[in-house]
Amino acid sequence: MRKLICALVLCLFAFVSYSQKNLIDSDTTFSKKPLFIVDGEKQHFKTAMEEIGFFAKLDKNTIETIDVIKNPDASTIYGDEGIYGVILISTNRQPKKDKD
């Protein structure tokens, strides 16, 4: 239940953070949003709908931890990308294996 609530909060945060922007214009670049890192991979979203879609597809049952790093620690670790904070999401998904 806790994981589901956390996932819903993330989706809500993504939507609210863009609610002041024009969602119809897909070319709009968004600023003042945190950097999302899922299983060590930076997630770069061009539009609010892309971000909401990503988190809607993320299997909530695989989420193990969600950590928030605030400024100035985030910008110290991640540089300019982390200036508005970093949200780290760890899942229990199996890493992809390379085919031999």
Secondary structure, DSSP 8 states (H G I E B T S, - for coil): -HHHHHHHHHHHHHHHHHTTS-TT-TT----S--EEEETTEEE--SSHHHHHHHHHHS-GGGEEEEEEE-TTHHHHHHGGGGTT-EEEEEE---------
